[in-house]
Amino acid sequence: MWFGSMAAFDQAVSPTISVAVMSLAIGVLVGYLLSVRWSKSKEVVRPAPSAHEARRSTLYEKRQVILRRLQNDLDMLLENQIEVRNLMSTQVVRVQPGRNVAEMRRLMTTQHLRHLVVVDETERAVGVISDRDLLAVKDGIAADIMHAPVMAISPQSMLLPTVSHMIENNISCLPVVEEDRVVGIITTTDLLLTLQSILRILQMERISRSGGVVPEKEYADCMI
């Protein structure tokens, strides 16, 4: 099975995964609660059922990618050596500083986005815009409302300090940059999906150690 040696797992799982899970859980939940509290102060337009289903499908696919990566390298999880490149989204939507608010709203709605990365003519990240930023204004352009300078990290950045950085700076996303090029983005949603994947791995390990068997389809389809 993908779990490897049960004996080795038993010896390492308690101290290491517990610390990793708790650190990640605290970081993600704080970020999530801050986001929810802010959002409640603004008028929220709920997506149509079709948009909701499309987003759910996207999240499911992303969760499965993270889950497979963690499954395939349990040592990375046990040793708390998860790098940002294992979790980040690589489909980053970029906009120019002159893009207007109405266009960015349509872009976020049609592509089910929460963040846009503003880039200059050389494709270097110069700012970040969230859906909350767009809710706070009626018109304008990206250069007027973007958060700058950009707080960015590398693909090799470790997860734990990345979470700490996001909490300390009260931000919900970080562009991932390599050689001045935007190669990805990591958000609080990615962190929640990672936490969900870790909990799922622990759940499967507990069932396995108790002698139970979980059907493959149930394992693949479950959304905790």
Disulfide bonds with the S-S distance in Angstrom:
none
